[in-house]
Amino acid sequence: MSEADPTPPSAPSASLRAAVAVLEVPKNMSQKTALHARLGQLPPRQRGLLRVASVLLCAACMVLGSPDYNLWWLGFVGWVFWLAAIEGLAPKKAFWLGWLCGVATVFFGFFWLTELLIRFADFPTWGTLLVHFIFAAFQGLQWAVPAAALNWLRRRTGRDVLLLAPLVWVAGEALLPHIFPSYLALMWCWQPLWLQVAEIGGVTTVGLVQLLINAGLYAALRDWLLARTVNRRALVVAGATLVGTPLYGAVRMAQIDAMIAESPKLKVGVVQGNFGITEWGNPRMKFQILRKEQQESARLEAEGAEVLLWGETAYPFSYALPRGDGFDLPQQNPRRVRRDFTIPLVFGVVTADRKVSEFAWNTARVLEADGRLGDNYDKVYPLWFGEYTPLVDPHWFKEMVPSASHINPGPGPKALRVHTGPEGQHEWRLGPLICYEDILPRFARGIAAEGIHAFVNLTNDSWFGKSKEQDQHMGLAVLRTIENRRALLRSVNAGISVYVDPAGRVLQRIDSTNPDEDGPLPAAGFVAEVPMIDPDYRTLYTRTGELFNALVLLGLCGIGLRGRRRG
């Protein structure tokens, strides 16, 4: 059975072997294997159980393929089970099976959410699991809606999964809302050779590649097992994608390496303060936090760093510095930012201006070499219900959840100018991303469009303890370097701090720590020689943005409106 010979909606085909899914025997198949006949005779209940087992196998592949387990090769086969489970079903039934797959994937893949709720909101265990399930149920729509759309389009158009499955998945990733993005590309975050296509249409382009491979393998296996027919089109699609994607990656990485070699370099010292939430919240510990960061900064300057980067709210004295023009605190002030080092610094701090708002801002600030406070950037996307309270009165919510805060969103993307060299004659434009802004492709693209040399990310992941969240957060951030061909420097208060080059390779890394449980730890850091890419350089994705996703959606609409194929 090939794309030119689709399964009629009234006679769904069987799926793969018992480990996959079980369906009724198609009437238009003349060659029936013993397996085919045997599976078609199973009672509906057993067929349903095997479908459920199939989507759970898909969920297991998704979880085990995430960055912390790193069984990345499961991205080549995991969706075979999803396709097999929903084969031949009505759209409504496909929706619920897809939703089960998504709920299982998110519930077990994002189990670090329980750590956040316990530490942040002091939820009881039952409350934590309930909120976690609600989160998984919502995120699970990313698996459910494409499943229903796929089967609806198959019934309407008579086309096979080979074309439709990749398109509906990309449409789902592009349109469905995310609380925490769960793009398929996360499975390959440590495999830059397979990620280079992200410069074409963004992170969803990687999902297209993965579904092309999976849909091709599924269609070829299905037709061989059930009819002993060779689906040449499916084999060609899967094979061409398997060969073409890494080949494209190898060529582009070589070209990017040449661009890196020709670009001016800036030595950036990344400081990981290694302090936790409890430590930061203790007034007596704040001076120790600042001192550790200053000492590590001095060490990195001695190693050749020209600019330093501290994490989100790494300067622990909120409101101590002005939001506008000004200077560092006097030398005798114990809260002075710069001590024992002389080079420029980009750092995170909470700022306020009571004349403008009763609420504060989460700010990235530049401290120039001469002690002047330069550019600042305010976080545009504060975390809902953690830093920002939508829909309800923030005063009431802060009373209900004392650990919560409410900060003002910033006005939009902005470059931070940093000056180095004698009299600051060299100006570098750094693209700031605070916390999870580095996993928002469209927002990061907006930052890149400001004309930057490199990305800097200031993050505080200490709320999650030492969990899977740190790997998943960092893994998703890697894609920003390829989409826009800018290096990424991440300073995370308790890790993971990294340097990722414009080809998506993680070249330097400091693992996560848990000072709240392990006790105070010394700060750590590294010096990275970072290519300052021409600010005018634009990738196809930086130039066109969501055009790729729009073309996919238009293609799906055209296929759906055209209806059933003729001939």
N, C-alpha and C positions, 0 to 999 in steps of 0.2 A: 504493500500500500504506500503510495507516494503522495506528494502534494497534489499531483494531477488526478489522483484517484482517492478522494477523501471518503471518510466514513460517514454514511448518511446519519442524520440525527436520530432516526428511528431504530438504528441498529448499531449501537456503540461497539467499538472493537475491544478485544482483551488487552491487557497490559503485559508487563514483563512477568517473570516467574513469581512464585508464591511470595517471595520477599518484597515484591513490588505491589501490584494491585491486580484485582480480578474483575473481569468484565464479561459481558455476554458475547457470544460468537457472532461476528458480522455475517450477514446473509450473502454479501457479495464476495466472500472468500471461498474459492473453490478448493484450495489445499488446506486441510485441517490436520494439524499435528495432534498427536496424542495428548500433549500438554493442553492444547487449545480446547479439545473436546472435554478433557477432565475438568479444567477450570470453569468452563461454561456450565457444567452440571452442578457446581457447588451451590448450596442454598444461599439466598440473599444475605442472611446474617453473616455467614463466613466471608462472603465477598466484601461486605461492609467492614468487617474487622480487618481484613487485609488492606483495604484502602486506608483505614486509620493507621495501621502499622506503617504503611508507605509514607504518609505525611510525617509521622514521627521520625522515620529514618531521615527524611529531608531535614527536619528540625535538628536532629543530631549532627548532621553534616554541617549545618550552618553554625552551630555552637562550637563544634570541634575545629572548624575552620577559622574561628576568630583569632585575633592576634596573640592572646595569651596561650592558647593550645597550639596554634600555628600549623594545623594540618591543612595547609593552604590548597593542596591538590584536590581536596574534596570539592572545591569550587568547580572542578571539571565534571563532576558526576552527581552532586547533591540534588540538582533540580530534575534529574531523571525520575526520581521518586515522586516529586511533586506533580510532574506531568502525567506520570502513570496513574497516580491516585485519582486525578480529576478527569481522566480520559472518558469521554462518552457521557458524562453526567449532565443533567440540566444545570443551567447557570446558578440557580439557587443552591442546589446541593454542592456544586463546586465551590461556591462562596463559603459555606460552612466548613468544608474540609480544608480549604485554604486558610480560613481563619484559625482553625485548630493548629495548623502548621505554624502560623505566625505567632500565636499565643505561646506555644511551647518554645519556639525559638527565642522570643523576647524574654519570657519568664525566666528561663534558665541561663540565657546569654547575658542578661542584664541584672543578674541577681545582686550585684553590688548596690542596687537601689535600696535594698534593705539596710545596708550599712549607713547610707545617707539618712534615711528616715529615723533610724535609731539614734544616730549622733546629732542630727539636726533638729528633729521635732520631738524626740523622746517618746516615739510611738510605742504602744505595746506590740507584742509579737503578732497578735491577730490583726491589729490595725495595719501593721507594716505589710503583712501578706495580702490584705485586702487592697491596699493602695497599689501594691506591686502588681496584683492581678488586673486591676483596672487599667494601669499603665500598659501591661502586656496586651490586654484586650483591645485597647485603642491602637497601639502600634501594630497589632496583628492584622489590621485592615490592609497593611501593605502587601500581605500575602493573599488576603481574601478577595479584594476587589479585582486584581489582575486575573485570578482564577475564574471568577464569574465572567469577566469581560472576555477572556480567552474563549470560554465555551460558548458564550453568546455569539461571538463573531464566527466561530467555527460552524455553528448551526445556521447562521444567516448567510455566510459566504461560501461554505463548503471547502474552505481552505484548511490545510493541516497546521500543526503546531510550528512547523519549521519557520514560517514567516511571522505568524501571529504572536507566538510566545515571547520572543525578544522585544517586539514592539509594545505589547501590553505591559511588560515589566518596566521598561523605560518610562512609559507613560505614568505608571504607578509611582515610581521613584520621583518623577518630576512634579506630580500634582498633589499627591497625598500629603497631608501635614505630618510633621515629625515633632515629637517632644524631644527625643534624642535621635538624631539621624542614624539609620541602620542600613546604609547603602551596601549593596553586595560587594563593592570594591574593597570593603574592609577586610575581606578574606585574603586579599592579595597585597596588603599594605607593605609587607616586607619583600615583595617581589617586583622591583621597579621595572624589570624587563616587560612585564605584562601590564603595566599601568600607563605606559607612555601615550596611549590613545586618549587619555584624559585631556590632553591639550587640544583635542579636536572639538569635543562637545561637553567637556566637564566630566564629573564623576559618573554620571549615568552612562557614558560611553563604555565604561568598563563593565557595567551590568549588561549592556547589549552584547558585548563579546562573550561573557559567561553564558548567557542564555542561548546564543547562537551555537556554542559548543554543546551545551546540554540538550537543546532541542534536536540538533542533528544526531547526536548519539542515541537519544530516545527513539526518534523516528526510525533510525536504521535498526536498532535492536528489536523494536516492536514488530516491524515488518518481517524480520528474519525469523524471530521466534514463533510468530503466529501464522505466517504464510510461506515461509522459506523463500521470500522474495528479497532482492537486493534493492534497497532504496538508494540509488546512486546520487540523487540530488542531496539527500541528507548527509551522505558520506562526504560529498564534495564540500558542502557548507561547513561541516565540523572540521574536516581536514584542513581546508583553506584557512579557517580561523585559527586553528591550532598552530599552523605554520606561519601565517601572515602576521599575527599579533606580536610574537616575540621578535620576528624579523624586523618589523617596523620599529619595535622598541630598541633593538640593537643599533639600527641606523640612526635613530633620533638621539640616543644616548651618546653616540660618538660625535654627533654634530653639537650637542649641548656641551660636551667636554671641551670641544674646540672653542666654543663661546666662553666657557668658564676660563680657559687658559688665557684668552685675550682680554678679559675684564680686569679692571683694577681690583685690588684686594684690600679688605679692611679686617684687621684682627680684633675680634669681638670676644670679650671675656664674659662667659655666662655663669652666674652665681646661683647655686641652689642652696637656699638658706637652711633647709632641713629643720623647719619648725612646724608644729602642728597647731590645730585650732585652740586647744587648751592653753598652750604656751603663749600664743599670740594674744589671747584674751586676758592673760594675767599681767596686770600693770607692772609688777616687779620683774617680769621676764622680758619686757619689751626692750630694755636697754641691752640685755644679753643678745637678743636677736639682732639688733642693729650692730652691735660690736662684732658679732660673728661675720656678718655680711661685709663690714668694712675691712676686716682682716683678710677675708678671702679675696676681696677686691684688690687689696694691696698686693697679695701674692700673684694674682693674675696679671696685674700691671707689670710686675717684675718679670713675668714670662713673656711680655711683649704686647699685651692687650692695649688697643688704642681707644676702645669704647667698652663700657660695661653694661650688662643687662641684669636687672633684678626682677623678681616675680611680682605677681598681682598683690597689692597691698603689702609688699615686702618692707616698705618703710612703715614701721608699726605705730607711729604716732599720728593718728587721724586728726585732721584739721590744723596741724601745726604749721603747715606751709600755705602761702597765699595761692589762690587759683589764678590770679593774673600775673603780671610782671613782678619780679622780685628777685631776691637773692637767698642763698642758703643761710641758715641760722649762724650767728656769730661763733667764733672758734671756742669760746668758753661755754657755750650752751651744750649740755650733754645730748641734746636731741639733734645736733648738727648732722646732716646727711653725710658730707664728705669728711673723712678723717683717715689719714695715712695713705690715701691715693689721690691722684691729681687729674686723671683723665675724665672725659665726659661720661655721664651715666644716664641710662633710661631706666626708670623705676616706677613701681606701682604705689599709689597712695590714695587715701580717702580725702577728698577736698570738699569744702563747703563755702557757701556765700549766703549768709542769712538774709541779705538784702534782696536776693533773687528767689530763694526757696528755703523752706525749713528742712528740706531733705538734702542729702549729700550726693556726690558723684564718685564713681569708681574711675580713677584717673591714672593714665600713664603720663609721666612727666619727664622732661629732659633737664638735666643739670649740666650746664656747659662747664668747660674747663676753668673758666674765670669765676665760677661760683654763681653765675646768673641762672635763674630759672627760665628756661626757654619754652619751647612749644609744649602744649599739653593736648591730650586726647581723652575724651570721656567715653566710657563703654556704652555702646549703642544698644546692645541686646543684653540687658540684665536678666538673670535667671528668674523665671516666673516663680512666685511664691517663696523664693529664697532671697532675692535682692529686689524684687519688684512685685507689687501686688496688683494685678489687674482685676477689674470687675467689682471689687469690694473696697470698703474704706480701709486704707493701709493702717490707720491707727488701731482699728478694731482687730485686724489680722495680727498685728504685732503684739497685742495683748493676749491673743489666743495662742500664738507661737512665739514665745519670747526670743528665740534664737534667730527669728527672721528679721530682715531689714527691708527698707524701701529706699532705693536710690533713684535719682533722676537719669533717664536715658540721655545719652549724648546726641548731638545734632546729626551726626552722619560720619562717613569715611573721611579720613584726614591723614596726611603724611606728617611724620615727626622729623624735623630738620636737626641734624647733629653735626657739629663742626669739630674737625681735628686739624692737627698740624700747627705750625707756628702762626699765631694770631688767628687761628681758626679758618685758614684759607680754603680748606677742603670741606665742602658741604655734602652730606649724605642724607638721602631721604629714606627713612625707614617706615614700613607699613605696620602700624600697631594693631594687634588683635588681642583682646583681653578675654581670658578664659575660653569658653566654648565658641567664641566667634571664629576660632580657627577651624571649626568643623562646619561652617556655613559657607558653602561654595559661592553663592551669589554675593554675599557680603564681602568675602575676601576678594572676589573679582573687582568689586567696587573700590576696595583699598588699592589693589594693583593699578587700577585705572587712574589713580591720583599721581602716578609717575614716581614709583619707588624703586630703590635699589635692591631691597630685601625685606622680608617679613620679620617682625619680632612678635612673639607671643608671650604675654605675662599671665600666668595661671596660678590658681590655688586649688589643687585637687585634694587637699588634706581632709575635706569633709567626708571623703569616701574611705578613709583609712588606707590600708595597703590592700588593694583589691584589683579586680579585672578592669575596673573603670579606667585606670591610668593607661593601660595598654590600648584599650579601645579608643580612648580620647586621642592619644598620640597617633595611633594608626590612621584614624580618619583625617588628622591634620596633615599627614604626609602628602595627601592628594593635592593640597593647595600649591605645593612647590611645582608640580608637573603642570597643573592647569594654567599657571601663570608664569612659569619658568623663573621663579625667584626663590632664593634660599630662605630657609625658615630657621630662626633661632628661638628656642622655647626655654624660658626660665620658669620653672614650676617650683613652688615653695618647698614641697617635699617630694618632688619628682613626678613624672619622668622629664628631665631636662635633656634637650637634644640639639644637635645641629644637623639639618637635612639639606642637602645640596639641591640645585635646581633640576636635577634628574631624579629626585625622589629617593636618594640613597641616604640612609641614616649613618653618618660618619662619626659622630661622637654622641655619647649617651651617659647619663647618670641615672641609675635606677631609683625607683621610689623607696621612700622610707616611711616609718610610722612613729614619729617622735612622741605622740600622745600615749603610746603603749610602751615604747622602748626607752623612753627618757630622752633628755636633751642630747643632741648630736651636733658635731661640728659642721659648719657649712662646707660645701664642696663646689667645684667649678672646673671649667676647662676654657682654653683659648682656641677659637676656630678662625681659620683664615678664610674669610667669606668673600666670594666674588660679588662685586657690586655691578649687577646687570644694568645695562643701559636703560634708564627710566622710560625711554620711548619705545622699547621693545615690547611687542604685543604678540601673544599666541592667538591662534584662531578663536579659542574659547574667550580670551580676554576681549577680543574685538567683537565677537558676535553673541556672547552670553548664552541665552536660552534658545537661540535659533535652532540648535540641534534638537532639543526637546520639542520645540514647536513643529518642526518638520515631521517628527515621529507622530505627534498628535494629528497633524493634518493627514498624514498617510493612513493612520487608523480610521479617521473619519471618512476618507475617500473609499477605503476598502469596505467599510460598513455601509455607506450609502450606495455603493455600486451593487451590493447584494451578491447573490450566488453567481459563481463563475460559470461561463458557458464553454462548452467544448471539452 
